[in-house]
Amino acid sequence: MTEHQYDESKIKTLSSLEHIRKRPGMYIGRLGDGSHPDDGIYILLKEILDNAVDEFIMGHGKRIDIHIGEDGLCRVRDYGRGIPLGKVVECVSVINTGAKYNTEVFQFSVGLNGVGTKAVNALSSHFTVTAFRDGRYKTAVFAQGLLQREEEGETTEKNGTLIEFLPDSESFPGFRFDPQYVDQRLWRYAYLNAGLSLYLDRDLYLSKNGLLDLLDREVSSERIYPPIHFVDKSIEFAFTHTDDYGESYFSFVNGTYTSEGGTHLSAFREGILKGINEFTGKKFNGLDVRDGIVGILAVKVQEPVFESQTKNKLGNTDIRGPIVNAVKDAVATHLYKFPETAEVLVDKVQRNERVRRELQSVRRDAKAKAKKIAFKIPQLKDCKYHPSRGQASKPGRENMLFITEGQSAAGSIVSARDPMTQAVFSLKGKPMNVLGQRLDVLYKNEEMYSLMQALNIEDSIADLRYDKVILATDADVDGLHIRNLLLTFFLHYFEQLIKQERVYILETPIFRVRNKEKTFYCYSDRDMDEAITALKVKSKADRAVETTRFKGLGEISPPEFKQFIGQDMRLRQVRLDRLSEVSRVLKFYMGKNTPERKQYIMDHLIVRPV
């Protein structure tokens, strides 16, 4: 066996852009193909748009033009000040180069570490930057971060910057921009920057009322009082209450969405509590004040400290006190000015308080009953590894809970699973339809209570014991009904679990098509037809091809099932487009409107010819 020599020749020094290409996850979080809203191609687009929006924030340019071609080529043109012509190449290719370190030029910008545009350059097969400034322009063309050519001269174009990039197919194989995800991002920019016009070709994204428009979009009909809205130079917020359970927030720093919150969000929550208590002269519990709240917060921070390059969570501790005080004063002042709003809000808090106290005895009874049954949750086959509270596991080490129907399906998964990271909760029958039910029903229903305990989300979603919650139901009508009942359960009582995108649906094959040489597992009728055709071409007789339909997960043997929950597991993430749709969709599909639903099914029924 040859021992590899470790000497000076083994030490490598990568250029900054080479390092980005070698370790892209450090800079953009994940790669992907565009099928998930956090995939890298959207981060590339975001980095370029952030720079354009920063110009608007600083008072330069009220319009941004965007184009995304069918081949994935992106073009972003702003009408700000334009990159100084002598620094165009450095600003897009040398890390730690930029004007955003100079707080006199950029007071409230998103990108402060000088990496964003360089990452886009390094991860693009084609990247062109053109700066227009005071009648002159300069263009630089790159390929995979390497400078190809430069050009400069006179121009009649308005000041600003034009960037064109094509994500590199080596880093993003088979990528495609999903119009829905792009639309969502552009509307966020519009809501956070009232008065900014973003044009995606001819489509205009423009908000006149900022966060109020976003809140109306999310909870237009469910709110119980007009939103409380406040805006000044460095903070803007809006919130209202609904009759739903839990609390929902959208938080932003310098225009970027902080999906994991941070110090600004915790300060916002504390400020709301203190403001209401100051107005009422009482000491309400934070849970009572915030249950049913939907809030949006946007802050501008001169030197934000994010916990990652993708800026999901703010870490600045020095801003906590000022935000708490600003929110407290604004809330108390608003309640004094609008007594009708104050009356409805305080009544909501008092109702929350009564419900919580009524639930205390129900919770005690439920816990006492659970202890009598067993020390462990009987339907749960747990795994050995669990993430720390509030911390997501590292990629490749995520643990997960499969929720299955019946013992046969659970048996297949239990036999095939990895006991280190995969747990199984088996339902005894169809779960209860909890739509419209009070919270105490959750504690009186043994199965729903056991599921909540297995997940450990009674007190807070942050206590969730699993990285992924996976609905593993049969691919038939009953399985679909059970899946919908479970989704109703989570959306009704634990909406944050869905909002944080922790719930998934397991896709398992419906058919197995095989001959003596090869086996295909098919997830649709089309897959099955294609598999049969492929095998018949190689077979001399039709009878050599065997087709089996799996009626349920329990019919798939454990050795076969192992591959469907292993490395090649197919999962569909459950995501919310907007909160306002949840109530409407649940009432239609799970409510008591049976005749209306029956007519809808008849109108949209598709019969497959035999």
Secondary structure, 3 states (H helix, E strand, C coil): CCCCCCCHHHCCCCCHHHHHHHCCHHHHCCCCCCCCCCCHHHHHHHHHHHHHHHHHHCCCCCEEEEEECCCCCEEEEECCCCCCHHHHHHHHHCCCCCHHHCCCCCCCCCCCCCCHHHHHHHCEEEEEEEEEECCEEEEEEEECCEEEEEEEEECCCCCEEEEEEEECCCCCCCCCCCHHHHHHHHHHHHHHCCCCEEEECCEEECCCCCHHHHHHHHHCCCCCCCCEEEECCCEEEEEEECCCCCCEEEEEECCEECCCCEHHHHHHHHHHHHHHHHHHCCCCCHHHHHCCEEEEEEECCCCCCECCCCCCCECCCCCHHHHHHHHHHHHHHHHHHCHHHHHHHHHHHHHHHHHHHHHHHHHHHHHHHHHHHCCCCCCEECCCCCCCCCCCCCCCCCCEEEEEEHHHHHHHHHHHCCCCCEEEEEECCCCCCCCCCCHHHHHHCHHHHHHHHHHCCCCCHHHCCCCEEEEECCCCHHHHHHHHHHHHHHHHHCHHHHHCCCEEEEECCCEEEECCCCEEEECCHHHHHHHHHHHHHHCCCHHHCEEEECCCHHHCCHHHHHHHHCCCCEEEECCCCCHHHHHHHHHHHHCCCHHHHHHHHHHHCCCCCC
